[in-house]
């Protein structure tokens, strides 16, 4: 009979297994998040036929289920702690909720309804580190070095190239600029969250932000978004629940867990995972489902995207890592 000996705690074997688990979980999470951009395309700007939802309807439809789950988790299972946080940080919580839910998602969905592609959208949502450089310099008097300046110049030059590609192709550069505002909202939310990060459990804060940010959308649902939700077919509902539950409720819980275990030097680079995974996913789906997806990225968009990512790299290398814009 073969005997198996377990490695003692803290041994290299255990550490390697733990690192492998973290890497696999991180990749799985970003596979979920990167494919949200393709789900947005199907719901807002399908290749053929009418769109199942308008941009504002998708904002409402996605976050009604999110509100249902997160509000029960906060005020049903963790009622006392949630009420204490609300009482201690009411204005900060309200502002974070509005920035993280309707502002970020509204700007993103508006641009994608106007046919900014999923790969381009996933690229532009990685701009948060650049905005954090500006926020830190203007409001927190943080020192901005040469590396950050170069990163800002390259990052925003890349956005300009992507916007000009839209103009050259007969689209609207303004749609790209609206999309670039989405990570700005997320960056302000991130900055506001730093103040409470050490005193409030991260998952509780995140779910409270989602609850508060989703509440106005729940109020609007009977008039905007709700009727469109009821008219969705099975595929539409599957995509909607994927966005609400897998990418948001479950995805943010997993990300909160990862932040407690990943080295700080690693989390900063996760910002680079969404664009290549979204691009690869769309390339594969375009080959498998040509009736639903078309893989078209203009040469100037490739160049602009590369320049923007180099700029973000300069910012990330010199700053603390930032949670990626969700989604997601």
C-alpha positions as CSV (number, residue, x, y, z in Angstrom):
1,X,0.0,0.0,0.0
2,X,1.3,3.4,-0.9
3,X,1.7,5.9,2.0
4,X,1.1,9.6,1.4
5,X,2.7,12.1,3.8
6,X,1.1,15.5,4.2
7,X,3.4,18.4,4.0
8,X,3.6,20.4,7.3
9,X,1.9,23.8,7.5
10,X,4.1,26.5,6.0
11,X,6.1,24.1,3.9
12,X,7.1,25.1,0.3
13,X,4.5,22.6,-1.1
14,X,1.7,24.3,0.8
15,X,2.8,27.7,-0.2
16,X,3.1,26.7,-3.9
17,X,-0.4,25.2,-3.8
18,X,-1.8,28.3,-2.2
19,X,-0.2,30.5,-4.9
20,X,-1.5,28.3,-7.6
21,X,-5.0,28.5,-6.1
22,X,-4.8,32.3,-6.0
23,X,-3.6,32.5,-9.6
24,X,-6.4,30.2,-10.8
25,X,-9.1,32.1,-8.8
26,X,-7.8,35.4,-10.1
27,X,-7.9,34.2,-13.7
28,X,-11.4,32.7,-13.3
29,X,-12.7,35.9,-11.8
30,X,-11.2,38.0,-14.6
31,X,-12.6,35.6,-17.2
32,X,-16.0,36.3,-15.7
33,X,-15.4,40.1,-15.6
34,X,-13.9,40.4,-19.1
35,X,-16.8,38.6,-20.7
36,X,-19.3,41.1,-19.2
37,X,-18.2,43.5,-22.0
38,X,-19.4,40.9,-24.6
39,X,-22.7,40.5,-22.7
40,X,-23.1,44.2,-22.9
41,X,-22.7,44.1,-26.6
42,X,-25.4,41.4,-27.0
43,X,-27.9,43.3,-24.8
44,X,-27.1,46.9,-26.1
45,X,-25.7,46.6,-29.6
46,X,-26.3,43.2,-31.2
47,X,-24.8,42.5,-34.6
48,X,-28.2,42.0,-36.1
49,X,-31.7,42.8,-34.9
50,X,-33.0,45.3,-32.3
51,X,-31.2,45.7,-29.0
52,X,-33.0,44.0,-26.1
53,X,-32.3,46.9,-23.8
54,X,-31.4,50.6,-23.9
55,X,-28.4,51.7,-21.9
56,X,-30.5,53.2,-19.0
57,X,-32.7,50.1,-19.0
58,X,-29.7,47.8,-18.5
59,X,-28.4,50.0,-15.6
60,X,-31.8,49.4,-13.9
61,X,-32.2,45.8,-14.9
62,X,-28.7,44.7,-13.8
63,X,-28.9,46.3,-10.3
64,X,-32.4,45.4,-9.3
65,X,-31.3,41.8,-8.6
66,X,-28.0,43.1,-7.1
67,X,-30.1,45.2,-4.7
68,X,-32.2,42.3,-3.7
69,X,-29.2,40.1,-2.7
70,X,-26.9,42.8,-1.2
71,X,-29.7,44.5,0.9
72,X,-30.7,41.1,2.4
73,X,-27.0,40.3,3.1
74,X,-26.4,43.7,4.8
75,X,-29.7,44.4,6.6
76,X,-30.8,40.8,7.1
77,X,-27.7,38.9,8.0
78,X,-25.4,41.8,9.2
79,X,-28.0,44.3,10.3
80,X,-26.3,45.8,13.3
81,X,-23.0,46.3,11.6
82,X,-24.6,47.7,8.5
83,X,-26.7,50.2,10.4
84,X,-23.5,51.4,12.3
85,X,-21.7,52.0,9.0
86,X,-24.7,53.9,7.5
87,X,-24.9,56.1,10.6
88,X,-21.1,56.7,10.6
89,X,-20.7,57.4,6.9
90,X,-24.0,58.4,5.4
91,X,-22.8,61.0,2.8
92,X,-19.7,59.1,1.8
93,X,-21.8,56.0,1.3
94,X,-24.4,57.8,-0.8
95,X,-21.7,59.4,-3.0
96,X,-19.8,56.1,-3.4
97,X,-23.0,54.3,-4.3
98,X,-24.0,56.8,-7.0
99,X,-20.5,56.8,-8.5
100,X,-20.0,53.1,-8.5
101,X,-23.5,52.1,-9.8
102,X,-25.4,54.7,-12.0
103,X,-22.4,56.9,-12.9
104,X,-19.9,54.2,-13.8
105,X,-22.3,51.9,-15.4
106,X,-24.4,54.6,-17.1
107,X,-21.3,56.0,-18.9
108,X,-20.1,52.6,-19.9
109,X,-23.5,51.4,-21.2
110,X,-24.2,54.6,-23.1
111,X,-21.0,54.3,-25.0
112,X,-21.5,50.6,-25.8
113,X,-25.0,51.2,-27.0
114,X,-23.4,53.5,-29.5
115,X,-21.3,50.6,-30.6
116,X,-18.0,51.2,-28.9
117,X,-16.8,47.6,-29.0
118,X,-16.3,45.3,-25.9
119,X,-12.5,45.2,-26.3
120,X,-12.2,48.9,-26.6
121,X,-14.5,49.5,-23.6
122,X,-12.6,47.0,-21.5
123,X,-9.4,48.9,-22.4
124,X,-10.7,52.3,-21.4
125,X,-12.0,51.1,-18.1
126,X,-8.4,50.4,-17.1
127,X,-7.7,54.1,-16.9
128,X,-8.4,54.3,-13.1
129,X,-4.7,54.5,-12.1
130,X,-4.2,57.6,-14.3
131,X,-7.2,59.4,-12.7
132,X,-5.9,58.4,-9.3
133,X,-2.6,60.2,-10.0
134,X,-4.6,63.4,-10.9
135,X,-6.9,63.1,-7.8
136,X,-3.9,62.5,-5.5
137,X,-2.0,65.4,-6.9
138,X,-5.0,67.9,-6.9
139,X,-6.8,66.9,-3.7
140,X,-4.3,65.0,-1.6
141,X,-1.2,67.0,-2.5
142,X,0.6,63.8,-3.4
143,X,3.9,64.1,-5.2
144,X,3.8,63.5,-9.0
145,X,7.0,62.3,-10.5
146,X,8.3,62.1,-14.0
147,X,7.1,58.5,-14.4
148,X,3.5,59.6,-13.5
149,X,3.6,62.5,-15.9
150,X,4.8,60.3,-18.7
151,X,2.0,57.8,-17.8
152,X,-0.6,60.5,-17.9
153,X,0.6,61.8,-21.3
154,X,0.7,58.4,-22.8
155,X,-2.6,57.2,-21.3
156,X,-4.6,60.2,-22.5
157,X,-2.8,60.2,-25.9
158,X,-4.0,56.6,-26.3
159,X,-7.6,57.7,-25.5
160,X,-7.2,60.4,-28.1
161,X,-6.1,57.9,-30.7
162,X,-9.0,55.6,-30.0
163,X,-11.4,58.5,-30.2
164,X,-9.9,59.7,-33.5
165,X,-10.3,56.1,-34.9
166,X,-14.1,56.3,-34.2
167,X,-14.3,59.6,-36.1
168,X,-12.3,58.2,-39.0
169,X,-14.6,55.2,-39.2
170,X,-17.8,57.3,-39.2
171,X,-18.6,57.0,-35.5
172,X,-18.5,59.6,-32.8
173,X,-15.4,60.4,-30.8
174,X,-17.7,61.8,-28.1
175,X,-18.8,58.2,-27.3
176,X,-15.2,57.3,-26.4
177,X,-14.9,60.4,-24.2
178,X,-18.1,59.5,-22.4
179,X,-16.7,56.0,-21.8
180,X,-13.5,57.5,-20.5
181,X,-15.6,59.2,-17.8
182,X,-16.6,55.8,-16.4
183,X,-13.3,55.0,-14.7
184,X,-13.1,58.6,-13.5
185,X,-16.2,57.9,-11.4
186,X,-14.7,54.7,-10.2
187,X,-11.5,56.4,-9.2
188,X,-13.3,59.0,-7.1
189,X,-15.2,56.1,-5.5
190,X,-11.9,54.3,-4.8
191,X,-10.4,57.5,-3.2
192,X,-13.5,58.0,-1.0
193,X,-13.3,54.4,0.1
194,X,-9.7,54.6,1.4
195,X,-10.9,56.6,4.4
196,X,-13.1,53.7,5.7
197,X,-11.0,50.8,4.5
198,X,-9.3,50.2,7.8
199,X,-12.5,50.5,10.0
200,X,-15.2,48.8,7.9
201,X,-15.1,45.2,6.7
202,X,-14.4,45.4,2.9
203,X,-17.2,43.1,1.8
204,X,-19.8,44.9,4.1
205,X,-18.7,48.3,2.6
206,X,-18.9,47.0,-0.9
207,X,-22.3,45.5,-0.5
208,X,-23.6,48.6,1.2
209,X,-22.3,50.7,-1.7
210,X,-24.1,48.4,-4.1
211,X,-27.3,48.6,-2.0
212,X,-27.3,52.3,-1.7
213,X,-26.3,52.9,-5.3
214,X,-29.0,50.5,-6.6
215,X,-31.8,51.9,-4.4
216,X,-32.7,54.8,-6.8
217,X,-32.8,52.3,-9.7
218,X,-35.2,50.0,-7.8
219,X,-37.5,53.0,-7.4
220,X,-37.3,53.7,-11.1
221,X,-37.8,50.1,-12.1
222,X,-41.6,50.2,-12.5
223,X,-41.2,53.0,-15.0
224,X,-37.8,52.5,-16.6
225,X,-36.1,49.1,-17.0
226,X,-38.7,47.0,-15.4
227,X,-41.0,46.6,-18.4
228,X,-38.0,45.9,-20.6
229,X,-36.8,43.2,-18.1
230,X,-40.2,41.4,-18.4
231,X,-39.9,41.3,-22.2
232,X,-36.5,39.6,-22.2
233,X,-36.2,36.1,-23.6
234,X,-34.3,33.3,-22.0
235,X,-31.0,34.3,-23.4
236,X,-31.5,37.9,-22.2
237,X,-32.4,36.7,-18.7
238,X,-29.3,34.4,-18.6
239,X,-27.0,37.3,-19.6
240,X,-28.7,39.7,-17.1
241,X,-28.3,37.2,-14.2
242,X,-24.7,36.6,-15.3
243,X,-24.0,40.3,-15.0
244,X,-25.9,40.8,-11.7
245,X,-25.1,37.6,-9.8
246,X,-21.9,36.1,-11.2
247,X,-20.1,39.3,-12.1
248,X,-21.3,41.6,-9.4
249,X,-22.6,39.9,-6.2
250,X,-20.3,36.8,-6.4
251,X,-17.5,38.6,-8.3
252,X,-17.0,41.3,-5.8
253,X,-17.1,38.8,-2.9
254,X,-14.3,36.8,-4.6
255,X,-12.3,40.0,-5.3
256,X,-12.6,41.1,-1.6
257,X,-11.3,37.6,-0.6
258,X,-8.4,37.9,-3.1
259,X,-7.4,41.3,-1.8
260,X,-6.8,39.8,1.6
261,X,-4.4,37.1,0.2
262,X,-2.7,38.5,-2.9
263,X,0.5,40.5,-2.5
264,X,0.0,44.3,-3.1
265,X,2.6,44.1,-5.9
266,X,0.4,41.6,-7.7
267,X,-3.1,43.2,-7.4
268,X,-1.9,46.4,-9.2
269,X,-1.2,44.4,-12.3
270,X,-4.6,42.8,-12.5
271,X,-5.8,46.0,-14.2
272,X,-4.1,44.6,-17.3
273,X,-6.1,41.3,-17.4
274,X,-9.5,42.5,-18.7
275,X,-8.4,44.0,-22.2
276,X,-6.6,40.9,-23.5
277,X,-9.1,38.5,-22.1
278,X,-12.0,40.4,-23.6
279,X,-10.3,40.7,-26.9
280,X,-9.4,37.0,-27.0
281,X,-12.9,36.1,-25.9
282,X,-14.5,38.1,-28.7
283,X,-12.1,36.6,-31.2
284,X,-13.1,33.1,-30.2
285,X,-16.8,33.9,-30.1
286,X,-16.6,35.6,-33.5
287,X,-15.2,32.4,-35.0
288,X,-17.7,30.2,-33.3
289,X,-20.8,32.4,-33.6
290,X,-20.3,34.7,-36.6
291,X,-24.0,35.5,-36.7
292,X,-23.7,37.1,-33.2
293,X,-20.2,38.6,-33.0
294,X,-17.9,40.3,-35.4
295,X,-14.3,40.9,-34.5
296,X,-13.3,44.3,-35.8
297,X,-10.7,46.4,-34.2
298,X,-9.3,49.3,-36.2
299,X,-5.5,49.7,-36.6
300,X,-5.6,53.1,-34.8
301,X,-7.5,51.5,-32.0
302,X,-4.8,48.8,-31.6
303,X,-2.2,51.5,-31.5
304,X,-4.2,53.8,-29.2
305,X,-4.9,50.9,-26.9
306,X,-1.2,49.9,-26.7
307,X,-0.2,53.5,-25.9
308,X,-2.9,53.8,-23.2
309,X,-1.8,50.5,-21.6
310,X,1.8,51.6,-21.5
311,X,0.7,54.8,-19.8
312,X,-1.3,52.9,-17.2
313,X,1.7,50.7,-16.6
314,X,3.8,53.7,-15.7
315,X,1.1,54.8,-13.2
316,X,0.7,51.3,-11.7
317,X,4.4,50.7,-11.2
318,X,4.7,53.7,-8.9
319,X,1.4,53.7,-7.1
320,X,-0.6,51.4,-4.8
321,X,-2.7,48.9,-6.7
322,X,-6.3,49.9,-7.4
323,X,-9.3,47.6,-7.5
324,X,-10.3,47.2,-11.2
325,X,-13.5,48.8,-12.3
326,X,-15.8,46.1,-12.0
327,X,-16.8,44.8,-14.5
328,X,-17.5,44.9,-14.9
